[in-house]
């Protein structure tokens, strides 16, 4: 599956749905972003059940600001509408695959319970 361009028009709709969404925050002038892009693309081909989104931080400054993106590339993992991972830096392919395995293995009921406890 190809990556999906995320904009202010579709970001919430895509990231709030059930399932796993990975988001790559990037910019055209960013060398590490360009080197990470083929890794991200290959992973999107391997995992057709996951939505692989890309946010161009230059064109979508509102989204970048909302998530306080200060360094790119930043990878964010969202599962069932909950952000479960966010970290700046390009990941090697093995680390990206490992992240996907960990996000798949999460017990989302437990994650929601811990979030609720944390927010009270």
C-alpha distances in whole Angstrom, upper triangle without the diagonal:
4,7,9,13,15,18,22,21,18,18,20,18,15,17,19,17,17,15,14,13,13,14,15,18,19,21,22,25,24,24,22,20,19,19,17,14,13,13,11,8,9,9,6,5,8,8,5,9,9,8,8,11,13,17,19,22,24,23,23,26,26,23,24,28,27,25,28,26,28,26,23,21,21,18,18,17,18,18,19,20,22,22,22,22,22,23,24,23,20,20,20,17,19,20,16,16,19,18,15,18,20,19,18,21,23,25,25,28,30,28,29,32,32,31,34,36,36,36,39
4,7,10,13,16,19,19,16,16,19,18,14,16,19,18,19,17,15,13,12,13,13,16,16,18,18,22,21,21,20,17,16,17,15,12,11,12,10,7,9,10,6,7,10,10,9,12,10,9,7,9,10,14,16,19,21,20,20,23,24,21,22,25,25,24,26,23,26,24,21,18,19,17,17,17,18,19,20,21,22,22,22,21,21,22,22,21,19,19,19,17,20,20,16,17,20,19,17,20,22,20,20,23,25,27,26,30,31,29,30,33,33,32,34,37,36,36,39
4,7,9,13,16,16,14,13,16,15,12,14,17,16,17,15,13,11,10,9,10,12,13,15,16,19,18,19,18,14,14,16,13,10,11,12,8,7,10,10,7,9,12,11,10,12,10,7,5,5,7,10,12,16,18,17,16,19,20,17,18,22,21,20,22,20,22,21,17,15,15,14,14,14,15,17,18,18,20,19,20,19,18,19,19,19,16,17,18,16,19,19,15,16,19,17,15,19,21,18,19,23,23,26,24,28,29,27,27,31,31,29,32,34,33,33,37
4,6,10,13,13,10,10,13,12,9,11,15,14,16,15,13,10,10,9,10,12,13,15,16,20,19,21,20,16,16,18,16,13,14,15,12,11,14,13,10,12,15,14,12,13,11,7,6,5,6,9,11,14,16,15,14,17,18,15,16,20,19,18,21,19,22,21,18,16,16,14,14,14,15,16,17,17,19,18,20,19,18,20,20,20,18,19,21,19,22,21,18,19,21,19,17,21,22,19,20,24,24,26,24,27,29,26,27,30,30,28,31,33,32,31,35
4,7,10,10,9,9,13,13,10,12,15,16,18,18,16,12,12,10,10,10,11,12,14,17,17,19,19,15,15,18,16,13,15,16,13,12,16,16,13,16,18,17,16,17,14,11,9,6,5,6,8,11,13,11,10,14,15,12,14,17,17,17,19,17,20,19,16,15,15,14,14,15,16,18,19,18,20,18,21,20,18,19,19,19,18,20,22,21,24,23,19,21,24,21,20,23,24,21,23,26,26,28,26,29,31,27,28,31,31,29,31,34,32,31,35
4,7,8,6,5,9,10,8,9,13,14,17,16,15,11,11,8,10,10,11,13,15,18,18,20,20,16,17,20,17,15,18,18,15,15,18,18,15,18,20,18,17,17,14,11,10,6,6,5,8,10,12,10,8,12,12,9,11,14,14,14,16,15,18,18,16,15,14,13,13,14,14,16,17,15,17,16,18,18,16,18,18,19,19,20,23,22,25,23,20,22,24,21,20,23,23,20,22,25,24,26,24,27,28,25,25,29,28,26,28,31,29,28,32
4,5,6,5,9,10,10,11,14,16,19,19,18,14,14,11,12,11,13,13,16,19,19,22,21,18,19,22,20,18,21,22,18,18,22,21,19,22,24,22,21,21,18,14,13,10,9,7,8,10,11,8,6,10,9,8,10,13,12,13,16,15,18,19,17,17,16,16,15,17,16,19,19,17,18,17,21,20,18,20,20,21,21,23,26,25,28,26,23,25,27,24,23,27,27,23,25,28,27,29,26,29,30,27,26,30,30,27,29,32,30,28,32
4,6,5,8,10,11,11,13,16,19,20,19,16,16,13,15,13,15,16,18,21,21,24,24,21,22,25,23,21,24,25,21,22,25,24,22,25,27,25,24,23,20,17,16,13,12,10,11,11,13,10,7,9,7,7,10,12,11,13,15,15,18,20,18,19,18,18,16,18,17,19,19,16,18,17,21,21,19,21,21,23,23,25,28,28,31,29,25,28,29,26,25,28,28,25,26,29,28,29,26,29,30,27,26,29,29,26,27,30,28,26,30
4,6,8,8,10,12,13,15,18,20,19,16,17,15,17,16,18,19,20,23,24,27,27,23,24,27,25,23,25,26,23,23,26,25,22,25,27,25,23,22,20,16,17,13,13,12,13,14,15,12,10,13,11,10,14,15,14,16,19,19,22,23,22,21,20,20,19,19,18,20,19,17,19,19,23,23,22,24,24,26,26,27,30,30,32,30,27,29,30,27,26,29,29,26,27,30,29,30,27,29,31,28,27,30,30,27,29,32,30,28,32
4,6,5,6,9,10,11,15,16,16,13,14,13,15,15,17,18,21,24,24,26,26,22,23,26,23,21,23,24,20,20,23,22,19,22,24,21,19,19,16,13,13,10,12,11,13,15,17,14,11,14,13,11,14,16,15,16,19,18,22,23,21,20,19,18,16,17,15,17,16,14,17,17,20,20,20,22,23,24,24,25,28,27,29,28,24,26,27,24,23,26,26,22,23,27,25,27,24,26,28,25,24,28,28,25,27,30,29,27,30
4,6,5,6,8,10,14,15,14,11,12,10,12,12,15,17,19,22,22,24,23,20,22,24,21,19,22,22,18,19,22,20,18,21,23,20,19,18,15,12,12,9,10,9,12,13,15,13,10,13,11,8,11,13,11,12,15,15,19,20,18,17,16,15,13,13,12,14,14,11,13,13,16,17,16,19,19,21,21,22,25,25,27,25,21,23,25,21,20,23,23,20,21,24,23,24,21,24,25,22,21,25,25,22,24,27,25,24,27
4,5,5,6,8,12,14,14,11,13,12,15,15,18,20,23,26,25,28,26,23,25,27,24,23,25,25,21,22,25,23,20,23,24,21,20,18,16,13,14,12,13,12,15,16,18,16,13,15,13,10,13,15,12,12,16,17,20,22,21,20,18,17,14,14,11,13,12,9,11,12,16,17,17,20,21,23,24,25,28,27,29,26,23,25,26,22,21,24,23,19,21,24,22,23,19,21,23,20,19,22,23,20,21,24,23,21,25
4,6,6,7,10,12,13,11,14,13,16,17,20,22,25,28,27,29,28,25,26,28,25,23,25,25,21,22,24,22,19,22,23,20,18,17,15,12,14,12,14,14,17,18,21,18,16,18,16,13,16,18,15,16,20,20,24,25,23,22,20,19,16,15,12,13,12,10,13,14,17,19,19,22,23,26,26,26,29,27,29,27,24,25,26,23,21,24,24,20,21,24,22,23,19,22,24,21,20,23,24,21,23,26,25,24,27
4,6,6,9,10,10,8,10,10,14,15,18,20,22,26,25,27,25,22,23,25,22,20,22,22,18,18,20,18,15,18,20,16,15,13,11,8,10,9,11,12,16,17,20,18,15,18,16,13,16,18,16,16,19,19,22,23,21,20,18,16,13,12,10,11,10,9,12,13,16,17,17,20,21,23,22,23,25,24,25,24,20,21,23,20,18,21,21,17,18,21,20,21,18,21,23,20,19,23,24,21,23,26,25,24,28
4,6,8,9,8,6,9,9,12,14,17,20,23,25,24,26,24,21,23,25,21,20,22,21,17,18,21,18,16,19,20,17,16,14,11,9,10,9,12,12,16,17,20,18,15,17,15,12,14,16,14,13,17,17,20,21,19,18,16,14,11,9,7,8,8,6,8,9,12,13,14,17,19,21,21,21,24,23,24,22,19,20,21,17,16,19,18,14,16,19,17,18,15,18,20,17,16,20,20,18,20,23,22,21,24
4,7,9,10,9,12,12,16,17,21,23,26,29,28,30,28,25,27,28,25,24,26,25,21,22,24,21,19,22,22,19,18,15,13,12,14,13,15,16,19,20,23,21,18,20,17,14,17,18,15,15,19,19,23,24,23,22,19,17,13,12,8,8,7,4,8,10,13,15,16,19,22,24,24,24,27,26,27,25,21,22,23,19,18,20,19,16,16,19,17,17,14,16,18,16,14,18,19,16,18,21,20,19,22
4,7,8,9,12,14,17,19,22,25,28,31,29,31,29,26,28,29,25,24,26,24,21,21,23,20,18,20,21,17,16,13,11,10,13,13,16,17,21,22,25,23,20,22,20,17,20,22,19,18,22,22,26,26,25,23,21,18,15,13,9,8,6,6,10,12,14,16,18,21,24,26,25,25,27,26,26,25,21,22,22,19,17,19,19,15,15,18,16,17,14,16,18,16,15,19,20,18,19,23,23,22,25
4,7,9,12,15,19,21,24,27,30,33,31,32,30,27,29,30,26,25,26,24,21,21,23,20,17,20,19,16,14,11,10,10,14,15,18,20,23,24,28,26,23,25,24,20,22,24,21,20,24,24,27,27,26,24,22,19,16,13,9,7,4,6,9,12,13,16,18,22,24,26,26,24,26,25,25,23,20,20,21,18,15,17,17,13,12,15,14,14,11,13,16,14,14,17,19,17,19,22,22,22,25
4,7,10,13,17,19,22,26,28,31,29,30,28,25,27,27,23,22,23,21,18,19,19,16,14,17,16,12,11,8,7,8,11,13,17,19,22,24,27,26,23,25,24,21,22,24,22,20,24,23,26,26,24,23,20,17,14,11,8,5,5,8,10,12,12,14,17,20,22,24,23,21,23,21,21,20,17,16,17,15,12,13,14,10,9,12,12,13,11,14,16,14,15,18,19,18,20,23,23,23,26
4,7,10,13,16,19,23,25,28,26,27,24,21,23,23,20,19,20,18,15,16,17,13,12,15,14,10,11,8,5,6,9,11,14,16,20,21,25,24,21,23,22,19,20,22,20,18,21,20,23,23,21,19,17,13,11,7,6,4,7,8,9,10,10,11,13,16,19,20,19,18,20,18,18,17,14,13,14,11,9,11,11,8,8,11,11,13,11,15,16,14,15,19,19,18,20,23,22,23,26
4,6,10,13,16,19,22,24,22,24,21,18,20,21,17,16,18,16,12,14,15,12,11,14,14,11,11,9,6,5,6,7,10,12,16,17,21,20,18,20,19,15,16,19,17,15,18,17,21,20,18,16,14,11,8,6,5,6,8,9,10,9,10,11,12,15,17,18,17,16,18,17,18,16,13,14,15,12,10,13,13,10,11,14,14,16,14,18,19,16,17,21,21,19,22,24,23,23,27
4,7,10,13,16,19,21,19,20,18,15,17,17,14,13,15,13,9,11,13,10,9,13,13,11,12,11,7,6,5,6,8,11,14,15,19,19,17,18,18,15,15,18,17,14,17,15,18,17,15,12,10,7,6,5,6,9,12,11,11,10,10,9,10,12,13,14,13,13,15,14,15,14,10,12,13,10,9,12,13,10,12,15,15,18,16,20,20,17,19,22,22,20,23,25,24,24,28
4,6,9,13,16,18,16,18,16,12,15,16,13,12,14,13,10,12,14,12,11,15,16,14,15,14,11,8,6,5,5,7,10,12,15,15,13,15,15,11,11,15,14,11,14,12,15,14,12,10,8,6,5,6,8,11,14,12,13,10,12,10,9,11,11,13,12,13,16,15,17,15,12,14,16,13,12,16,16,13,15,18,18,21,19,22,23,19,20,24,23,21,24,26,24,24,28
4,6,10,12,15,12,14,12,9,11,12,9,9,12,11,8,11,13,12,12,15,16,15,16,17,13,11,8,6,5,6,8,10,13,14,12,14,15,12,11,14,15,12,14,11,13,12,9,7,6,5,7,9,11,15,17,16,16,13,14,12,10,10,10,10,9,11,14,14,16,14,11,14,16,13,14,17,17,16,18,21,20,23,22,26,26,22,24,27,26,24,27,29,27,27,31
4,7,11,12,11,13,11,8,11,13,11,11,14,14,11,14,17,16,15,19,20,19,20,20,17,14,11,9,6,5,6,6,10,11,10,10,12,9,8,11,12,10,11,8,10,9,6,5,5,6,8,11,13,17,19,17,17,14,16,13,10,10,9,10,10,13,16,17,19,17,15,18,19,16,17,21,20,18,21,24,23,26,24,27,27,24,25,28,27,24,27,29,27,27,30
4,7,9,7,10,9,6,8,11,9,9,13,13,12,13,17,16,16,19,21,21,22,22,19,16,13,11,7,6,5,6,8,10,10,11,14,12,10,13,15,13,13,10,11,9,6,5,7,9,12,15,17,20,23,21,21,18,19,16,13,13,10,10,10,13,16,17,20,18,16,19,21,18,19,23,23,21,24,27,26,29,28,31,31,28,29,32,30,28,31,33,30,30,34
4,6,5,9,10,7,8,12,11,11,14,16,14,16,19,19,19,22,24,24,24,26,22,19,16,13,10,8,5,6,6,9,10,11,14,13,11,14,16,15,15,12,12,10,8,8,11,13,15,18,21,24,26,24,24,21,23,20,17,16,13,13,13,16,18,20,23,21,19,23,24,22,23,27,27,25,28,30,30,33,31,35,35,31,32,35,34,31,34,36,33,33,37
4,6,8,10,8,7,11,12,11,14,16,15,16,19,20,20,22,25,25,25,27,24,21,18,15,12,11,8,9,8,10,12,13,17,16,14,17,20,19,19,15,15,14,11,11,14,16,18,21,24,27,29,27,28,25,26,23,20,19,16,15,14,18,20,21,24,23,21,24,26,25,25,29,29,28,30,33,33,36,34,38,38,34,35,39,37,35,38,40,37,37,41
4,6,9,8,8,11,13,13,16,18,17,18,21,23,23,25,27,28,28,30,27,24,21,19,15,14,10,11,9,12,14,15,18,18,16,18,21,20,19,16,15,13,10,11,14,17,20,23,26,29,32,30,30,26,28,25,21,19,16,15,15,18,20,22,25,24,22,26,28,26,27,30,31,30,32,35,35,38,36,40,40,36,37,40,38,36,39,41,38,38,41
4,6,5,6,9,10,11,14,15,15,17,19,20,21,23,25,25,27,28,25,23,19,17,14,13,11,10,11,14,15,15,19,18,15,17,20,19,17,14,13,10,7,8,11,14,17,21,23,27,30,28,27,24,25,22,18,16,13,11,11,15,17,18,22,20,19,23,24,23,24,27,27,27,29,32,32,35,34,37,37,33,35,38,36,34,37,38,35,35,39
4,5,5,6,9,10,13,14,15,16,18,19,20,23,24,25,27,29,25,24,20,19,16,16,14,14,14,17,19,19,22,21,18,21,23,21,20,17,16,12,10,9,13,15,19,22,25,28,31,30,29,26,26,23,20,17,14,11,10,14,15,17,20,19,18,22,23,22,24,27,27,27,29,32,32,36,35,38,38,35,36,39,37,35,39,40,37,38,41
4,5,5,6,9,11,11,12,14,16,17,18,21,22,23,25,26,23,22,18,17,14,15,14,14,15,18,19,19,22,20,17,20,22,20,19,15,14,11,8,7,10,12,16,19,22,25,29,27,27,23,23,19,17,14,11,8,6,10,11,14,17,15,15,18,20,19,20,23,24,24,26,28,29,32,32,35,35,31,33,36,34,32,36,37,34,35,39
4,5,5,6,10,10,10,12,14,15,16,18,20,20,22,23,20,18,15,14,11,11,10,11,13,15,16,16,19,17,15,18,20,18,17,14,14,10,7,5,9,10,14,17,20,23,26,25,24,21,21,18,15,13,11,9,7,10,12,14,17,16,14,17,19,18,19,22,23,22,24,27,27,31,30,33,33,30,31,35,33,31,34,36,33,34,37
4,5,5,8,10,10,11,14,15,16,18,20,21,22,24,21,20,16,15,12,13,12,13,14,16,17,19,22,20,18,21,23,21,21,17,17,14,11,9,12,14,17,19,22,25,28,27,27,24,24,21,19,17,14,12,10,12,13,14,18,17,16,19,21,20,21,24,25,24,26,29,30,33,32,36,36,33,34,38,36,34,38,39,37,37,41
4,6,7,8,10,11,12,14,15,17,18,20,22,24,21,20,17,17,14,16,15,16,18,20,21,22,25,22,20,24,25,23,23,19,19,15,12,10,13,14,17,20,23,26,29,28,28,25,24,21,19,17,14,11,8,10,10,11,15,15,14,17,19,18,19,22,24,23,25,28,29,32,32,36,35,32,34,37,36,34,38,39,37,38,41
4,6,5,6,9,10,11,12,15,16,17,19,21,18,17,13,14,12,14,14,15,17,19,19,20,23,20,18,22,23,20,21,17,17,14,11,8,10,10,14,16,19,22,25,25,24,21,21,18,16,14,12,9,6,7,8,9,12,12,10,13,16,15,16,19,20,20,22,24,25,29,28,32,32,29,31,34,32,31,34,36,33,34,38
4,5,5,6,9,10,11,12,14,15,17,19,16,15,11,11,10,12,12,14,16,17,18,20,22,19,18,22,23,21,21,18,19,16,12,10,12,11,14,16,19,21,24,24,24,21,21,19,17,16,14,12,9,10,11,11,14,14,12,14,17,16,16,20,21,20,22,25,26,29,28,32,32,29,31,34,33,32,35,37,35,35,39
4,5,5,6,9,10,11,12,14,16,19,17,16,12,14,13,15,16,18,20,21,21,23,26,23,22,25,26,24,25,21,22,19,16,13,15,14,17,18,21,23,26,26,26,24,23,21,20,18,17,15,11,11,11,10,13,14,12,14,17,17,16,19,21,21,22,25,26,30,30,33,34,31,33,36,35,34,37,39,37,38,41
4,5,5,6,9,10,11,13,15,17,15,15,12,13,13,16,17,19,21,22,22,24,26,23,22,25,26,23,24,21,22,19,15,12,14,12,15,16,19,21,24,24,24,22,21,18,17,16,15,13,9,8,8,6,10,11,8,10,13,13,13,16,18,18,19,22,23,27,27,31,31,28,30,33,32,31,35,36,34,35,39
4,6,5,6,9,10,11,13,14,12,11,8,10,10,13,14,17,19,20,19,21,23,20,19,23,23,20,22,19,20,17,14,11,12,10,12,13,16,18,21,21,21,18,18,16,15,15,14,13,10,9,9,8,11,11,8,10,13,12,12,15,17,16,17,20,21,25,24,28,28,26,28,31,30,28,32,34,32,33,36
4,5,5,6,9,10,11,14,12,11,8,10,10,14,15,18,20,20,20,23,24,21,21,25,25,23,24,21,23,20,17,14,15,13,15,15,18,19,22,22,23,21,21,19,18,18,18,16,13,13,13,10,14,14,11,12,16,15,14,17,19,18,19,22,23,27,26,30,31,28,30,33,32,31,34,36,35,35,39
4,5,5,7,9,11,14,12,13,11,13,14,18,19,22,24,24,24,26,28,25,24,28,28,26,27,24,26,23,19,17,17,15,17,17,19,20,23,24,24,23,22,20,20,20,20,18,14,13,12,9,12,13,11,11,14,15,13,16,18,18,18,21,23,26,26,30,31,29,31,34,33,32,35,37,36,37,40
4,5,5,6,9,11,10,11,9,12,13,17,19,21,24,24,23,26,27,23,23,26,26,23,25,23,24,22,19,16,16,13,14,14,16,17,20,21,21,19,19,17,17,17,18,16,13,12,11,8,10,11,8,7,11,11,9,12,15,14,14,17,19,23,23,27,27,25,27,30,29,29,32,34,33,34,37
4,5,5,6,9,7,8,6,9,11,15,17,20,23,22,22,24,25,22,22,25,25,23,25,22,25,22,19,17,16,14,14,13,15,16,18,19,20,19,19,17,18,19,19,18,15,14,14,11,14,14,11,10,14,13,11,14,16,15,15,18,20,23,22,26,27,25,26,30,29,28,31,34,32,33,37
4,6,6,10,10,10,10,13,15,18,20,23,26,25,25,28,29,25,25,29,29,26,29,26,28,26,23,20,20,17,18,17,18,19,21,22,23,22,22,21,22,22,23,21,18,17,16,13,15,16,13,12,16,16,13,15,18,17,17,20,22,25,25,29,30,28,29,33,33,32,35,37,36,37,40
4,6,9,9,11,11,15,17,20,23,25,28,28,27,30,30,27,27,30,30,27,29,27,29,27,24,21,21,17,18,16,18,18,20,22,23,22,21,20,21,22,23,21,18,16,15,12,13,15,12,10,13,14,11,12,16,15,14,17,20,23,23,27,27,26,28,31,31,30,33,35,35,36,39
4,5,6,8,9,13,16,19,22,24,27,27,26,28,28,25,25,29,27,25,28,25,28,26,23,20,20,16,16,14,15,14,16,18,19,19,18,18,19,20,22,21,19,17,16,13,14,15,12,10,13,12,9,11,14,13,11,15,17,20,20,23,24,23,25,28,28,27,30,32,32,33,36
4,5,7,9,13,16,19,22,25,27,26,25,28,28,25,26,29,28,26,29,27,29,28,25,22,21,18,18,15,16,15,16,18,20,20,20,20,21,23,24,24,21,20,20,16,18,18,15,13,16,16,12,14,17,15,13,17,19,21,21,24,26,24,25,29,29,28,31,33,33,33,37
4,7,10,13,16,20,23,25,28,27,25,28,28,24,25,28,26,25,28,26,29,28,25,23,21,18,17,14,13,12,13,15,17,18,17,18,20,22,24,24,22,20,21,18,19,19,15,14,16,15,11,13,15,13,11,14,16,18,17,20,22,21,22,25,26,25,28,30,30,30,34
4,6,9,13,16,19,22,25,24,22,24,24,21,22,25,23,21,24,22,25,24,22,19,18,14,13,10,10,10,11,13,14,14,14,15,16,18,20,21,19,17,18,16,17,16,13,12,14,12,9,12,13,11,10,14,15,17,16,20,21,19,20,24,24,23,26,28,28,28,31
4,6,10,13,16,19,21,20,19,21,21,18,19,22,20,19,22,20,23,22,20,17,16,13,12,10,10,10,12,12,14,14,15,15,16,18,19,20,18,17,19,17,19,18,14,14,16,14,11,15,16,13,13,17,17,19,18,21,23,20,21,25,25,23,26,29,28,28,31
4,7,10,13,16,19,18,17,19,20,16,17,20,19,17,20,18,21,19,16,14,13,10,10,10,10,12,14,14,15,14,15,14,14,16,16,17,15,15,16,14,17,16,12,13,15,13,11,15,16,14,14,18,18,21,20,23,24,22,23,26,26,24,27,30,28,29,32
4,7,10,12,15,14,13,16,16,13,13,17,16,15,17,15,18,17,15,13,12,10,10,10,11,13,15,14,15,14,15,14,14,15,16,16,15,15,18,17,19,18,14,16,18,15,14,18,18,16,17,21,20,23,21,24,26,22,23,27,26,24,27,30,28,28,31
4,6,9,12,11,10,13,14,11,11,15,15,14,16,13,16,15,12,10,10,9,10,12,13,16,18,16,17,15,17,15,14,15,14,14,13,15,17,17,20,18,15,17,20,17,16,20,21,18,20,23,23,26,24,27,28,25,25,29,28,26,29,31,29,29,33
4,6,9,8,7,9,10,8,8,12,12,11,13,11,13,13,11,10,10,10,11,13,14,17,19,17,18,15,18,16,14,14,14,15,14,16,19,20,22,20,17,20,22,19,19,23,23,20,22,25,25,27,25,28,29,25,26,29,28,26,28,31,29,28,32
4,5,5,6,8,11,9,9,12,14,13,14,11,13,13,10,10,11,12,14,16,18,21,23,21,21,19,21,19,16,16,15,15,15,18,20,21,24,22,20,23,24,22,22,26,26,24,26,29,28,31,29,32,32,29,29,33,32,29,32,34,31,31,34
4,6,5,5,8,8,6,9,11,11,11,8,10,10,9,10,10,12,14,17,18,22,23,21,21,18,21,18,15,15,13,15,15,18,21,22,25,23,21,24,25,22,23,27,26,24,27,30,28,31,29,32,32,28,29,32,31,28,30,32,30,29,33
4,6,6,9,10,9,11,14,14,14,11,12,12,11,12,14,16,17,21,22,25,27,24,25,22,24,22,19,19,16,17,18,21,24,25,28,26,24,27,29,26,27,30,30,28,30,33,32,35,33,36,36,32,32,36,34,31,34,36,33,32,36
4,6,9,9,9,12,14,15,15,13,15,16,14,15,16,17,18,21,21,25,26,23,24,22,25,23,20,21,19,20,20,23,26,26,29,28,25,28,30,27,27,31,31,28,30,33,32,35,32,35,36,32,32,36,35,31,34,36,34,32,36
4,5,6,7,9,10,11,12,11,14,15,13,14,14,16,16,18,18,22,23,20,21,19,22,20,18,19,17,19,20,22,25,26,29,26,24,27,28,25,25,29,28,26,28,31,30,32,29,32,33,29,29,32,31,28,30,33,30,29,32
4,5,5,6,8,10,10,9,11,13,13,14,14,16,16,19,20,23,24,21,21,19,22,20,17,18,17,19,20,23,26,27,30,27,25,28,29,26,26,30,29,27,29,32,30,32,30,32,33,29,29,32,31,27,30,32,29,28,31
4,6,5,6,9,10,10,13,15,15,16,15,17,16,19,18,22,22,19,19,18,21,20,17,19,18,21,22,24,28,29,31,28,26,29,30,26,27,30,29,26,29,31,29,31,28,30,31,27,27,30,29,25,27,29,27,25,28
4,5,5,6,8,9,12,14,13,14,13,14,13,15,15,18,19,16,16,14,17,17,14,16,15,18,19,21,25,26,28,25,22,25,26,23,23,26,25,22,25,28,26,27,25,27,28,24,24,27,26,22,25,27,25,23,27
4,6,5,6,5,8,10,10,11,10,12,12,15,15,19,21,17,17,15,17,16,13,13,12,15,17,19,23,24,26,23,21,24,25,22,22,26,25,22,25,28,26,28,26,28,28,24,25,28,26,23,25,27,25,24,27
4,5,5,6,8,11,13,14,13,15,14,17,17,21,22,19,18,16,19,17,14,15,14,17,20,22,26,27,29,26,24,27,28,24,25,28,27,24,28,30,27,29,27,29,29,25,25,28,26,23,25,27,24,22,26
4,6,8,11,14,15,16,14,15,13,16,15,18,19,15,15,13,16,16,13,15,15,19,21,23,26,27,29,26,24,27,27,23,24,27,25,23,25,27,25,26,24,26,26,22,21,24,23,19,21,24,21,19,23
4,6,9,11,12,13,10,11,10,13,13,16,18,14,13,11,13,12,10,11,12,15,18,19,23,24,26,22,20,23,23,20,21,24,22,19,23,24,22,24,21,24,24,20,20,23,21,18,20,22,19,18,22
4,6,9,11,13,11,13,12,15,16,19,21,18,16,14,16,14,11,11,11,15,17,19,23,25,26,23,22,25,25,21,23,26,24,22,25,27,25,27,24,27,26,22,22,25,23,20,22,24,20,20,23
4,6,7,9,7,10,10,14,15,19,21,19,17,14,16,13,10,10,8,11,14,16,20,22,24,21,19,23,23,19,21,24,23,21,24,26,24,27,25,28,27,23,24,27,24,22,25,26,23,22,26
4,7,9,9,12,13,17,19,22,25,22,21,17,18,16,12,11,8,11,14,17,20,23,24,21,20,24,24,21,23,26,25,23,27,29,27,30,28,31,30,26,27,29,27,24,27,28,25,25,28
4,6,7,10,12,16,19,22,25,23,21,18,18,15,11,9,6,8,10,14,17,20,21,18,18,22,22,19,21,24,23,22,26,27,26,29,28,31,30,26,28,30,28,25,29,30,26,27,30
3,5,8,11,15,18,21,24,22,21,17,18,15,11,9,6,6,8,11,15,17,19,17,16,19,20,18,19,23,22,21,24,26,26,29,28,31,30,26,28,31,29,26,30,31,28,28,32
4,7,10,13,16,20,23,21,20,17,17,14,11,9,6,5,6,9,12,14,17,14,13,17,18,15,17,20,20,19,22,24,24,27,26,30,29,26,27,30,28,26,30,31,28,29,32
4,7,10,13,17,20,18,17,13,13,10,7,5,4,6,7,9,13,15,17,14,12,16,16,13,15,18,18,16,20,22,21,24,23,26,25,22,23,26,24,22,26,27,24,25,29
4,7,10,13,17,15,14,11,11,8,6,6,6,7,8,8,12,13,14,11,9,13,13,10,11,15,14,13,16,18,18,21,20,23,23,19,21,24,22,21,24,26,23,24,28
4,7,10,13,12,10,7,8,5,4,7,9,11,11,11,15,15,16,13,11,14,14,10,11,14,13,11,14,16,15,18,16,20,20,16,18,21,19,17,21,22,20,21,24
4,7,10,10,8,6,6,5,6,9,12,14,14,13,16,15,16,13,10,12,12,8,8,11,10,8,10,13,12,15,13,17,17,13,15,18,17,16,19,21,19,20,24
4,7,6,5,4,6,7,9,12,15,17,17,17,19,19,19,17,14,15,15,11,11,13,12,8,11,13,11,13,11,14,15,12,13,16,16,14,17,19,18,18,22
4,5,5,6,7,9,12,15,18,20,20,19,21,20,20,18,15,16,15,12,11,12,11,7,8,11,9,10,8,11,13,10,11,14,15,13,16,19,18,18,22
4,6,9,10,13,15,19,22,24,24,23,25,24,24,22,19,19,19,16,14,15,14,11,11,13,11,11,8,10,13,11,10,14,15,13,15,18,18,18,21
4,7,9,12,14,17,20,23,23,22,25,24,25,22,20,20,20,17,16,18,16,13,14,16,13,14,10,13,14,12,11,14,15,13,14,18,17,16,20
4,6,9,11,15,18,21,22,21,24,23,24,21,19,19,19,15,15,16,14,11,13,14,11,12,9,11,12,9,8,12,12,9,12,15,14,14,17
4,6,7,11,14,17,18,18,21,21,21,18,16,18,17,13,13,15,13,10,13,15,12,14,11,14,14,10,11,14,13,11,14,16,14,14,18
4,7,10,14,16,17,16,19,19,19,16,14,15,14,10,11,13,10,7,11,12,9,11,10,13,12,8,10,13,12,10,14,16,14,15,19
4,7,10,13,14,13,16,17,16,13,12,14,12,9,10,12,10,8,12,13,11,14,13,16,15,12,14,17,15,13,17,18,16,17,21
4,7,10,12,12,15,16,17,13,12,15,14,11,13,15,13,12,15,17,15,18,17,20,19,15,17,20,17,16,19,20,18,19,22
4,7,9,9,13,15,16,12,11,15,14,11,14,16,14,14,17,19,18,21,20,23,22,18,20,23,20,19,22,23,20,22,25
4,7,9,13,15,16,13,13,16,16,14,16,19,18,17,21,22,21,24,23,27,25,22,24,26,24,22,26,27,24,25,28
4,6,10,12,14,11,11,15,15,13,16,19,18,18,21,23,22,26,25,29,28,24,27,29,27,25,29,30,27,28,32
4,7,9,12,10,9,13,14,12,15,17,17,18,20,22,23,26,26,29,29,25,28,30,28,27,31,32,29,30,34
4,6,8,6,6,9,10,9,12,14,15,15,18,19,20,24,24,28,27,24,26,29,27,26,30,31,29,30,34
4,6,5,6,9,10,11,13,14,15,17,19,20,22,25,26,30,29,26,29,31,30,29,33,34,32,33,37
4,5,5,6,9,10,11,12,14,15,17,19,20,24,25,29,28,26,29,31,30,29,33,34,32,34,37
4,5,5,6,9,10,11,12,14,15,17,19,22,24,27,26,24,28,30,28,28,32,33,31,33,37
4,5,5,6,9,10,10,12,14,15,17,20,21,25,24,22,25,27,25,25,29,30,28,30,33
4,5,5,6,9,10,11,12,14,16,19,20,24,23,21,23,26,25,24,28,29,27,29,32
4,5,5,6,9,10,11,12,15,18,19,23,23,21,24,26,25,25,29,30,29,30,34
4,5,5,6,9,10,11,13,16,18,21,20,19,22,24,23,23,27,27,26,28,31
4,5,5,6,9,10,11,15,15,19,18,16,19,21,20,20,24,25,23,25,28
4,5,5,6,9,10,14,14,18,18,16,19,22,21,21,24,25,24,26,29
4,6,5,6,9,12,14,17,17,16,19,21,20,21,24,25,25,27,30
4,5,5,6,10,12,15,14,13,16,18,17,18,21,22,21,23,26
4,5,5,9,9,13,13,11,14,16,16,16,19,21,20,22,25
4,6,9,10,13,13,13,15,18,18,18,21,22,22,24,27
4,7,9,12,12,11,14,16,16,17,20,21,21,23,26
4,6,9,8,8,11,12,12,13,16,17,18,20,22
4,6,5,6,9,10,11,12,14,16,17,19,21
4,5,5,6,8,10,10,12,14,15,16,18
4,5,5,6,9,10,11,12,14,15,17
4,5,5,6,9,10,11,12,14,16
4,5,5,6,9,10,10,12,15
4,5,5,6,9,10,10,13
4,5,5,6,9,10,11
4,5,5,6,9,10
4,5,5,6,9
4,5,5,6
4,5,5
4,6
4
